[in-house]
Amino acid sequence: MYMNTGYLNHSHMDFKDKSRPLIVGSCGTYRLSSHPKLPTYRPRGRLDYQIIYITAGCGHFHFDNVDNETIVPAGNIVLYRPKELQKYEYYGEDKTEVYWIHFTGNNVKNILRQYGFPDKERVFQVGTSMEYEQIFKRIIIELQRCQDNYEEMLVLLLRHLLIIFHRELTREHILKNEYLDHEMDNAVTFFSENYNQNISIDDYAASRGMSVSWFIRNFKKYTGSTPMQFIVGIRINNAQMLLETTTYSINEISKIVGYDNQLYFSRLFHKLKGYSPREYRKIRNRL
């Protein structure tokens, strides 16, 4: 097993310090290859915060209950807060490699929130990156050498680490949003171009590999209306325009916008516009 660690003032004591916003207490790395198992068990947790970054293999974590096991693979970080149960194991057969850092301060909770770490979440997917490892290694060296202003440098390096974690977390969120925006844009375009056809919302969602409920829920978030409300809105607005600018009969307009049943069309138009199609045309003609 390979390990490399550094401790503030070379002290291995777990501590809580509220004198400054952010203080780095220790940092290190473990790499298992032949050692069968490296367990950690702190039933009452620690006084400080801890981030564990898994860069290879996986870790076996027991959150809240020693009997529960969550396997956290490489590319994730685990965030422990003060006094939380800590029980986890690394196994040589997994070829696990991790970096860890402990920190404290009077503003840690707000700093973590600022960088995209909600209070109750513990596991965050940030991917693997040599940049992460380089920063951890620099923090270890600073703790070992204790050069001038090294405590300030430790804080800057930890903030650097949190910022690039946050960028990756945000990038993943943006990618998800890009997919969602793309799908909703496609749906809006399809409905706008085919509004007068017999559109099945179920069939459309299935054709895009989406569940109907997921599609309807996200379409409403994106447009403010359900897919059918959106289609009906286009039909009635176009019917309104035809009533104002053409001499087509009510029955012809009904068919143009997608309704074979003129009576149903007239009732729907009245419900949405407050007038029947005939009344609306008379009012517009008098203007």
URQUINOR-V670894 format. One line per field, one symbol per residue. ss: DSSP state (@ for helix, = for strand, . for the rest). phi: phi as a letter, one per 30 degrees, with the letter a starting at -180 (. if undefined). burial: # if it has 16 or more other C-alpha atoms within 10 Angstrom, else .. Layout:
# URQUINOR-V670894
ss: ???
phi: ???
burial: ???
This chain:
# URQUINOR-V670894
ss: .======@@@............=========.....======......========.====........====..=====.....======@@@..========...@@@@@@@........===....@@@@@@@@@@@@@@@@....@@@@@@@@@@@@@@@@@@@@@@@@@@@@@@@@@@@@@@@@@@@@.......@@@@@@@....@@@@@@@@@@@@...@@@@@@@@@@@@@@@@@@@....@@@@@@@.....@@@@@@@@@@@@...@@@@@@@@@@.
phi: .cbabbbdhhccddbbbcdbdbbdcaaabbbcbcddabcbbbecibdccbcccccaiabccbdibdddbbdcdejbccccceidebbabccdddhdbbcbbcabkcbdeddddecicdeccccbdbicaddedddedddeddddchdehddddddddddedddddddddddddddddddddddddddedddddbdccdccddddeddcicddddddddddddcjbdedddddededdddeddddcbcededddededjcdcdddedddddddcibdedddddddddd
burial: ....####.......#.....###########............###################........##########..#########.############..##.##..###.....######...##.###.######.....##.###.###.###.##..#..........#..##..##..#...##..#.#..##.........##.##.....###..########.##.###.....#..##.####.....##.###....###..##......
